[in-house]
């Protein structure tokens, strides 16, 4: 039969299935929701990625990098206004949380599209 070549889409899909199975045990796990969002983003499913990033933010409004990834995902779809809004929300969340590093990274992303 031989060696099956590595297919990143299949590997990502398998990771997504594993993460979804773990999420069944704890549907409000922000880390798992974030991981699922990133897997959807890798698969090119921006709509699902944004839905899961919104779930992360609903569960943990201080999860700063969810806003960052949401902005990046909106940018990838060409929705610059929604990206700006996500970045601004992320800057506010990082400020409230006291996470200067996240705030700087998100502000840098925003400055690149303003």
N, C-alpha and C positions, 0 to 999 in steps of 0.2 A: 504494500500500500504506500509506503514512503512517508516522508515527513510532510506534514501539513504546514503550509506557509503561515506565518503570523499575520493575522488580520486585525488591525487595531479596532475596527468597528465591532467585530465579534467580541473582542476582549472587553471593550467598553460596555457593550450590551450585557455581557456576563457580570461585570462589576455592578452595573445598574440593577440587575436582577437580585444580586446578593444584598445590595444596600436596601432595596425595597423589602426584601424578606426580613431584614433586621428592623426596618421601620415598623413592621407589623407589630412588633413587641412593644415599641415605644414611639407612637406616632408624633410625639412632640419633641423628639430629639433634634435639636437645632443642628448638631454636627452631621447627623445622617441626612437631614433635609438639605443641608448645604452640599454634601457630597453628591446627592441625587441631582441637584440643580446643575452642578458642574459636569456630571456625566451627560445630562441632556444637552448642555452647551457643547460638549465635545462631539456629540452626535449630530449637531446642527439643528437641534430642536429648540430654538430660542423661546418660543411660546411656553413650553413646559419648563424650561430653565427659569424663566421669569416667574412663573407660577410658584415654583418651589422656593425661589429666593424670597418671594412675598411671604410664603409660609414661615421661612426662617425668621424674617423680620417680625412677623406677628407673634411668634413664640419667644423671640429674644431681640427686642428692639436695639440692643446694644451690640449686636453681632455685625460690627462695622464692615467687614469684608463682604457681607451679603449685598450691601448697598453698592460697593465697588464693582462686584461682579454683575450686579443688575445694570449698572451704568455701562459697563463694557458690553454686555449682551445687547442692550438697546443700541449702542453705537454700531455693533456688528449688523444690525438690521437697518441702519440708516436713520433711526429715530433719535436724532440729536437732542431734541427738546426733552424727551423722556429721560435720556441719559443725563442731561444736566440736572434734572429734577432729582434723579436717584443719587447723583453725586452730592448735591446740596443737602439732601436728607442724611446721607452718610456722614458728611462733615458735621452736621448738627448732632448726630448720634455719637460720633467719636468725641466731640467736644463734651457732651453730657457725661460720657463714660470716662473722660480724662485720658483717652488714648491718643497722645500727640502723634505717634508714628502713623497710625491709621489715618488720622486727620490730614497729615501732610501728604500721604500717598493719594488719598481721594481728592484732595485739593489740586494736586499736580495733574491728575487725570482730567479734572474739570477745566483747568487752565489750558489744556491742550485742545479743547473744543470750543472755548469761548472766544 
